[in-house]
Structures are given as C-alpha cells and as structure tokens.
Amino acid sequence: MAYWDDKVALVTGAASGIGQATVWRLVNEGASVIALDRNRDGLERTRAEVANDERLMALTVDLRDETGVINAVEQAAKWKGRVDGAVNVAGISPAEELLDSTREDWDELLDINLRGTFLVAREAARVMAGGEGGAIVNVSSVLALVGDPTLVSYSATKGGISAMTRAMAVRLGPQRIRVNAVCPGDVATPLLNNWIEQQSDPAATRAKIASSYPLGYYCEPADIAGVILFLLGPDARCITGANLVVDCGLTVKCY
Ligand SMILES: NC(=O)c1ccc[n+]([C@@H]2O[C@H](COP(=O)([O-])OP(=O)(O)OC[C@H]3O[C@@H](n4cnc5c(N)ncnc54)[C@H](O)[C@@H]3O)[C@@H](O)[C@H]2O)c1
C-alpha cells in the first residue's frame, strides 16, 4: 500500500518545477491529482510525465481570476467526489530593485502569490469542511524568515503566506483540516537552472551556491515534493500551523 492511496489532491503551479514534481510524487503514492496552472503547454508536459490519465486531471486557470479559481475547485471536487488535499505551489519571483519598483509590480506579486494562495485554500477548505476534513500545504519560502535585498515584494507575499497558514490552521482545526507551509531555500527548478546555465562558468556558479549551504548542496524539486507529501499524509496528523523550513541548513547558519 502506498503512502497516500486513493486520496484526491489539487496542486497549483503544476506545469513546472516544484508543482510538477509534486504531481508526479502524489500520483506515484496512490493519489489522484487535479493539476492547476495557467500554462497549458506546461500542463501537457506534466500529463506526459505522469502518464496516468485515470489519476490526473489538468485544468488551465489563472489564479488572478477569482471566478476561474472557484469553478476549478468545484470541478475538482466533482471529479472523484471529494478533495483530501490542496497544495498551493504556484508563484512568481521576479528580481526587483526596490527603488525602481512600481505599484503594478507589487500588485502582480500580491495578486498571484498571496491572494491566489488564499483563494485556492479557501475554496478547498469549503469542500473539505463539507466532507471528512483534509490537509492544505502552502509553499512559502525562507524569505518569510530572512531578508533578500533583491526580493522585497516577493518576501512580503511569503511572509503573508506563512502568517496566513498559522491563522487558517487555528480556524480550520475544528473541521479537521490541517494547514501547513513549507519554506524552501534554493531549489533547482528550471528558473534557477536556466540562470546558472547563462553564467560564464555554470559549474563554478553551481558550486558557489551549494557551498553557501551547510549541507554543501541545495534542494531538488523532488525533495520539496517529498516534504509536501509527508505533510499531506497520516504521519503528519498531529502537525498543523507549521512552517517547515527545508533549506539544507541555510537559515540556521551564522557564519
Ligand atoms: N525555486 C526556488 O528556488 C524556490 C524557493 C523557495 C520558494 N519557492 C516557491 O515555490 C513555488 C514554485 O516555484 P518553482 O521554482 O517551482 O517555480 P516555477 O516557475 O518552475 O513554477 C511556478 C508555476 O506557477 C505557475 N503560475 C504562475 N503564476 C500563475 C497564475 N497566475 N495562475 C496559475 N499558475 C501560475 C507557472 O505557470 C508555473 O508553472 C513558488 O511559490 C516559489 O515562490 C521556490
């Protein structure tokens, strides 16, 4: 028997990186997954990767569209008759120079990262509250905890997700809905890998990033997917409101 047999989860940001790895892992652990993303082509790549049409439904939705989110979660709930888990992975992280940033930049980050996470969690909680409860996992970041001068607005969204996670956990506990967050450091997703490949010496750049981590390496998307699976499943039945740092020791390092 697999860790999460016969469960049903929806995953946002499912067309790439951590979201795609999470879909793959959940299906391989026995779950059926509704994969949400605004990137239709990316969702097709996820579908090809998973190669299990019975246990994967892909829905194209932009999280900035509240009606679209409400309809997508409703469709997800109808598919197998219930939703046991919701994983909020979708997000953007554009580099930003604070003094040149605009209100439009801020609004876009807040709309996608924070409001998008809120809307999906709220809609999923409505479904779960009418059933047997469930689990929500939000992907935050170590930047909810420490400062990066090039990602000020992004950090605000992640701080908001971490705080919202705690409050939702308290609100939804009586409905048997657990709400947790994962706070990753660097993860080797396409965004980071492509940036590394563009540097004059990619191998040296990769080694330099890795050397800043006490463990001497940083996470792969599958590492984050594994922690998400743990938080969704029965081994985490006593964990709610947690912000689990998954950063190979980055934020506990003093020197
Ligand atoms: N990669 C890292 O180093 C890292 C570190 C800490 C936290 N995170 C967080 O992990 C999450 C995933 O990161 P990733 O590196 O896998 O990113 P990614 O860019 O590979 O994937 C993000 C996905 O979100 C989707 N998305 C973006 N805006 C959307 C919208 N409005 N509606 C629907 N879908 C939308 C994109 O299409 C994409 O498929 C993000 O929330 C990010 O902030 C990433």
The ligand as an ORCA input file, in Angstrom:
! r2SCAN-3c Opt
* xyz 0 1
  N      12.665     27.560     -6.906
  C      13.071     28.036     -5.750
  O      14.285     28.193     -5.501
  C      12.057     28.357     -4.676
  C      12.495     28.641     -3.376
  C      11.550     28.953     -2.396
  C      10.194     29.001     -2.720
  N       9.811     28.730     -3.995
  C       8.380     28.790     -4.291
  O       7.968     27.575     -4.853
  C       6.901     27.792     -5.750
  C       7.209     27.131     -7.076
  O       8.446     27.577     -7.537
  P       9.148     26.923     -8.813
  O      10.583     27.270     -8.703
  O       8.709     25.527     -8.958
  O       8.540     27.875     -9.945
  P       8.201     27.590    -11.473
  O       8.309     28.927    -12.141
  O       9.022     26.460    -12.015
  O       6.675     27.149    -11.392
  C       5.666     28.030    -10.977
  C       4.375     27.661    -11.689
  O       3.349     28.562    -11.239
  C       2.560     28.887    -12.371
  N       1.887     30.179    -12.184
  C       2.480     31.392    -12.025
  N       1.534     32.342    -11.954
  C       0.335     31.726    -12.071
  C      -1.016     32.188    -12.094
  N      -1.324     33.489    -12.015
  N      -2.004     31.280    -12.203
  C      -1.714     29.951    -12.331
  N      -0.464     29.466    -12.340
  C       0.554     30.342    -12.215
  C       3.546     28.954    -13.530
  O       2.899     28.851    -14.791
  C       4.471     27.800    -13.221
  O       4.055     26.605    -13.851
  C       6.706     29.306     -5.847
  O       5.654     29.691     -4.988
  C       8.019     29.847     -5.331
  O       7.878     31.114     -4.755
  C      10.694     28.402     -4.985
*
